[in-house]
């Protein structure tokens, strides 16, 4: 972990100090989840679409070498310059080299979680390149010098009052004017000049079609289109898992993506980029950054099917009440918790434990990733590799010894009930992590075994 990074439980505790904001954050994300449900239930073939998308992605993962080569060949035929990056550092150097080649010191960028993963903005800033994020949510958090807290809704942790204060400080808007339309217009006015003057634009990639060499960018604001169409140089960055075999498969994924993300039938803009316009230069950077390792992990490779809809975040009770920043990673929530350990087990060892294993994430995933099962499996891997806190390891060994011995379990149960009833201060204190956020339950008068034995005796006596 970086020195300024704290683990999930401690970061969540900080987030939970503002109870009103936590409740609002929880309710807002559940509202988005509810919209997803209504939209999904309106399509009779929803489960068929999920199964089809899952199978298409399984095919891609099993034949990645073939589809990567096919996509590269087709893209080059279309006039796109293709780059390969083994990791985030190489990705950043490639992007910077393209910018430097054109003598540019400013760039406009639409949403790209890959560039967040690679820390591109910070790298370019250190090398004298100014980056303006054009997605409204990304623009807001960039002004606040914060990372996105959600892969689809980057500023979901902020209220309109927070945005108003931020815009007043940085854009000079009217103090105290919290009207969303006014704030949006202010951002639009500020960004308009950015679009018109930046010669280099960077976009992410939602889907890359091996059959045609084209890529698709999905947005609701049109910022990716405006940036790419006005720029002399268009750079698109993608993890290699974005591939799909054929253009016809887009019909499956585009129906799933927006419905799962926000409850929309489809994103407002689904833009296809196949070749550069006359006089334009188009680059695509294909990034590995640990994906090959994940592809080789049989139990975890399915995580690469993710289409970044954020549905698992919207439904996750832990994410909703701990906030995206508590995950100290570019991709938060359940999906981030199974992707991050692959990149760095030690740094991200806490994330697979930030879950109740309720399975709601798996139920809503449009490509049927077994997220909660992978969370459980990552826990096992991390414990075996020795990346869990020694206190937790010792506690689990102690519990294992108690649960393995019926006599010890019986004595421990009686002792626990006695302490909770007669010496409550020994458990009702801040040393008990459970007590920090909850009230301890009233101790039962008898254990289940004692109750069962008593009932069995009473039944026998009646006979």
N, C-alpha and C positions, 0 to 999 in steps of 0.2 A: 504494500500500500504506500501511496505517497505520504509524505510527512504530514500534509494538511488534510489527509483523508481519515475519517473515523468510520468505524464499522456500522453496519445497518442498524443494529439495535440502539446504539447510542444516538445516531442521527435521527432515527424515528422518535426517540424520546424528546429530542429538541423540537421536532416538528409538532409533536403532540402537546406541547406546552400551550399552544394557541388552540384551545378546544373549539372555539367558534369556527376558526378556519378549517380545522380538521373535519368537522361535521359538514361544512359547506363543500369541501373537496370531495368527501365521500359521496354526498348527495349528487353533486354535479356529474361525477363519473358514472354513478349508477343510472342517472338519467340517460347518459350516452349508451350504456349497456342496454337499457330498456328500449331505446330507439332501434338498436341492433336487433333485438328480439322481434319487434313488430315487423321490421323489414324482412327478416329471415322467414318468419312464419307466413308472410304474404306470398312466398314462392313454394308451391307444392314440391318442386324438385330440389329443394335446398340441400337435403342430405345427399342426394345424387351428385350435386355440384361439388360438395365437400369431398366425397369419395373420389370423384373424377380428378379433382385438383391434386389430391393426395397421391393418387396413382401416377399422374403426370410427373409430379415432383420426384417420386420414387424412381421413375424411369430416368430422369435427368441425373439424379445422384449416382445411379448405377452405371451411367454412360457419360459421365462428365467429360472425360478426355475427348470423346467423339464430338460432343456438342460445342465444346470450347474451340476445337479446331475448325468446325464448320462455321461457327459464328465469326471467328477471326477472318477466315477466307472470304466470306460474303461481305463482311464489313469493309475489308480492303478493296474488294471489287466495287463497292459503292463509293469509294473515295475517302473513307474514314481512316485516320491514322490510329493504329492500335498499339497500346502500351501494356506491358505486364509488370506488376509490382508484387514482390514476394511478401512485403510487409508494409506497415504504415509509414515507416521512414522512407522507403523507396517510393511509395505513392506520393508523399509530400514533395520529394525531390523532383519527381517527374512533372508534377503540376507546376512547381516553381520554375523549372527549366523552360516550360512552354511559355509561361508569362514573361520570363526574362528575355527569351528569344525575341519577343515582340516589343521589348522596351517599355513594358507597361508596369505601373506601380499601383493600379487600382483594379478591383475585380468585383463583379456582382455575382452572388451565389444564391441559388434556390435551395430548398431543403434537401439535405443529404446526410443521413445518419452515418454513412461510411466516413465522411470527412470529419464528423464528430468523433468517431471511433479512432481515427488517425490523428486527431488534434491538428487538422490542417490550418485552421484560422490562426492559432498561436504560432505555428511554424512560419506562415507567410508574414505575419506581423513582425516576427523577429528578423525577417529578411527584407523588411521595408516595403511590403505589399499590403495595402489597405483592402480589407474584405468587407463588403456590406451584404448582410443577409437580407434577402428580399421577401421571404415568407414573413407575414405579419407577426406571427408568434415568435419566430426566430429573431426578427428585428427587435422585438420588445426585450427578449432576454439578452440579446447582444448589447443593447444600450445599458442594461443593468449589470453587464459583465457576469452573467450567470449561464450555465449550460441549460439546454432544454430539459424539462422534467418528464416529457412524454414524447414518444416517437411520432405521433400524429398531432397532438395538441401541446406544442412546446411550452406554452405559457399557462397551462391549465392550473398551475399552483397560484396564479395571480388573480386578484379581483380587479374590477374596472377602476376602482380607486387607486390601486397600485400602478396600473397603466397610466392613469391620468397624472399621477405624481411624477412618474418617469418621463412622460412626454413634456410636462411642464419644465422639468430640469434640463432635458436635452434638446427639445425642439421648440421650447418657448410657447407652448400652448397655454390657454387660459387656465389659471390655477383653480382647481376645484370643479372643473367641468368634466363630469364623468360620463357624459353621453357617448355610448359606443360608436355611433355614426360620426360624431364630431372627431373622436379620436382616430377612427379609421381613415377619415378624410385627411387628417393631419399627416398620418403615416404615408398615405398615397401621394400627397403633395411632396413630401420629403423624398420619397423613393423615385418619383417621376424623373427627376434630374439625374439620379443614379443610373437608371435604365438608359437614358439618352446619351450619357457621356462615357459609360464603361465600354471598353473595346474587347474585354474578355468576360465571358459568362461561364459559370460552372453550374451544372445540374447533377442531380442524382439520377438513378435509373430504377424504375419499378420492375420492368420486365425487358429482357433482351431475347430476341427471337433468332434462334440458330439458323432456321430455314432461310431467312431473308437478310440477316445482318443488321436489322433495325433495332431500335430500342424505344421503349415507351416510358413517358414521364407523366404521372398522374398528380394533378393539383386542383385545388378549388379556387385559387386566386388568379391563375394565369401568369403568375410572376416568372415561372420557368420559361414559358413561351416568349414573353416580352424580352427577357434577358437574352435568351438564345437567338431570337430573330433579329435583334438590333446589334448584337455583338459581331465583331469580325472573326472572333475565335470562340468556338463552343467546346468546352471540355466536359465530358460526362464521365462520372466515376461510379464503378459498380463492384460489388463483391461477386465472385464467379457464380454464386448460388442463384443469381437473378435470372439465369437462363431458363427458357422454355423451348421445347422442340420446334413447334410450328405456329404460324400466325393464327390459325383457327383456334388454338388453345387460349388465346386472349379472351375469347368469348366466355370462357369459364372463369378465369381469374378476375376479370374486370367486374363481373357480376358479384363476385364474393368480396372483393377488396373494400369497396366503399360501404357496402351494407354492414360488414363486420366492423369497420372503423367508426363510422358516424351514423349509420342507419340510412344513408343515401342510396338510391338505386345505382348511381354511378358517380364518379368524381366529375366536377364541372368541366374540367379539361383532362382529356386523355390524349396526349400529344405523341405522335409517331415521328421519330427522327430516323431517316434512312440514309440520307447523304447530305453533304454540305451544299448550301445554295451557292450560286456562282459568286466567286470572290471570297467565300468564307472558308475557314479552316476548321475542321471538326476532328476532335480527338476523343478516344474512349480509353480509360485506364481501368484495366481488369485487375482486381486485387485479391490476393490470397489472405494474408494476415491471420494465419492460424486455421483457415477453413479446411485446408488439406488434412491437417491433424484431426479436426472434428469429423471430417468425412471418413477417416480411417478408424474412428471409434464406433464400433458396431452399435453399441447401446445408445449413442448420442448423435449419430449422423442425421437422424430425422429432424433435429433442430434447424438444419440448413434448409428445410422446406419453408421456413418462415417468410411471409410476404409483407411483414412490417405493418400490419393493420392496427395493432394496439388493443385488440379485443380482450386479450388476456389481462392487460393492465386494467381495463375498465371494469372487469368483473372481479378482480382479485381483492379480497377484503384486506389483505396486508398492504398492498400498494395503495389502495384508496385511503387508508388511514395512516400511512407513513410517508407518502410523497415520493416523487421520482428521484429527488436529489439524495435520498437516503441510500440509494443503491450505488453511489459513487462510480457510475459506469455510464457509457454513452447510451446503452439500451437498458432501461430499467424494467421493473416488474418481473413476472414469471419467466418470460422468454429471455430476458437479459440474465436472469439467474442461472439459466442452463447454458448460455453462450459464454458468459464471462469467465467461468473457471477454466474453460478451454484455453483462453488467452493467458491466464496467470492464476494458477490454483491458489498460491499463497495469498495474493492480493485480494482475491474474490472468494475466499473460502467461507465467508459469512453468508453469502447471498443464497445458496440453496437452502439454508435454514430459515430464510425469511419467507416462510410459507406454512399454511395450515395443512397442506396436502389435501385440500377439499376436492380438487379435481375440476373446479369450475372453469379454470383456464383451458383444460383439455376439451371440455364440452363446447366451448365457443370457438375454438381455433378453426379457421376456415379450411386449413389443409391437414387437420387431424393429427397434429403433433402431440405425442403423449407427454405433455409438459410435466404434469405432476409426478408421473412415474420417473421421468428423468431427474427431477429434483431429488426424489428419494434415492435414486442410484448415485447421483453426485455426492450425496451425503456419505454414502458408503465408501466411495472412492476417496473422498477427502479425509475421512477418519483413518482409513488404511494407510494413506500417504503421510499421515501425521500432521495435517494442516488445521486441525481443530484445536481450540484452547485446551490446555492441560486440565483446567478445572472441570470442563465439560467431559473430557475423556474419563477422568477419575470418577465423576458423578455417575456416568453411565456404567462404568465397571462395578461401582458399588451397588447400583440398582440391579444390575444383572445378577450379582451374587445374592441379593435379597429375593429376587423373583425366582431364582433357581432352587431355593430352599424353602419348602412350605412352612417349616417350623419357624425359621427366621422371619419369613413374610408375616406370619401370624403375630409374632411378638412385636415386629416393627409397626404393624397396623394398630395394635393396642396402644403402643407407646405414642404413636402419632395422634390418635384420638384423645388420649389423656392430656397431651401437651396442648392441643388446640382448645380443649375444654377448660383446663385448669390453669394453664400458663400461656394464654394467647399472645402475650407480648413477644414470646420466642419465635413466633411465625409471622405476626402482624408487624413487620418492620421493613425498612428499606433494604435489608440484606436479602429479603425474599423478592426475587424479580417478579413473581406472579402478583404479589401484593401491591406493587408500585402502581399498577393500572387497574386493579380489580379488588373487590371485597372478597375476603376468604369465606368459603362456605361454612355453614354450621356443621360441626362434627357430628356424625351419626352416632346413635346410641349403641349400635352393634354393627359388626361387619356383615357382608353378604353371607359368608360362610356360617356365621353364628345365627343369622336370620333363617337361613335354609335349614340348618340343623334343628332349630327350635320349631319351625313349621312342620318339619318331617316328624319330630317327636309328638307334636300336638295331633297330627293326623293319625299317627300310630296309636296314640292313647284313645282317640275317639273310636277306633275300631275295637 
